[in-house]
Amino acid sequence: MAMKITEECISCGACEPDCPSNAISEGDSIYVIDASKCVECKGHFDSPQCVSVCPVECIVQA
């Protein structure tokens, strides 16, 4: 499974540099997660790093 960013995203960019699989990028209006690249940080961290750094809690499991 992968994570996804909801419409509540404020495009702050905090999540992008913390993604070990480079699955997060800037979309047209909000940041987006490429589900084919997202590994939920398994093998890298104990939990998804994007969720822990998001100031508006807009990243959820897809």
C-alpha positions in Angstrom: 0.0 0.0 0.0 1.1 3.6 -0.4 0.4 7.0 1.2 -1.5 9.8 -0.4 -1.7 13.5 0.1 -5.2 15.0 0.6 -6.6 18.3 -0.6 -5.8 19.8 2.8 -2.1 20.1 1.7 -0.8 23.6 2.0 2.2 22.9 -0.4 4.8 23.7 2.2 7.1 21.0 0.8 8.2 19.6 4.2 7.5 16.1 3.1 9.4 15.9 -0.1 13.0 15.9 1.2 12.2 13.2 3.9 11.0 10.6 1.4 13.6 7.9 1.0 12.1 6.6 -2.3 11.7 10.0 -4.0 7.9 9.3 -4.3 6.8 12.9 -3.4 6.8 15.7 -5.9 5.1 19.1 -6.4 1.9 18.8 -8.3 -0.2 21.4 -9.9 -1.8 22.7 -6.7 -0.6 20.3 -4.0 2.2 17.8 -3.4 1.5 14.3 -4.7 2.8 10.8 -3.9 3.6 8.4 -6.8 2.0 5.2 -5.4 4.3 3.0 -7.6 7.4 4.4 -5.7 6.0 4.8 -2.2 7.1 2.0 0.2 5.7 3.7 3.3 9.4 4.0 4.4 9.5 0.2 5.0 13.2 -0.8 5.2 14.2 2.8 5.9 12.2 3.9 9.0 9.7 2.6 11.5 6.9 4.8 10.2 6.2 7.0 7.1 8.4 10.1 7.5 6.1 12.3 5.4 3.3 11.8 8.0 5.6 12.8 10.9 6.7 16.1 9.3 3.4 17.2 7.8 2.2 20.3 9.7 -1.4 19.9 8.6 -1.8 16.1 8.9 -2.9 15.7 5.3 -1.0 12.5 4.4 -3.0 9.3 4.8 -2.9 5.7 3.7 -4.2 5.3 0.2 
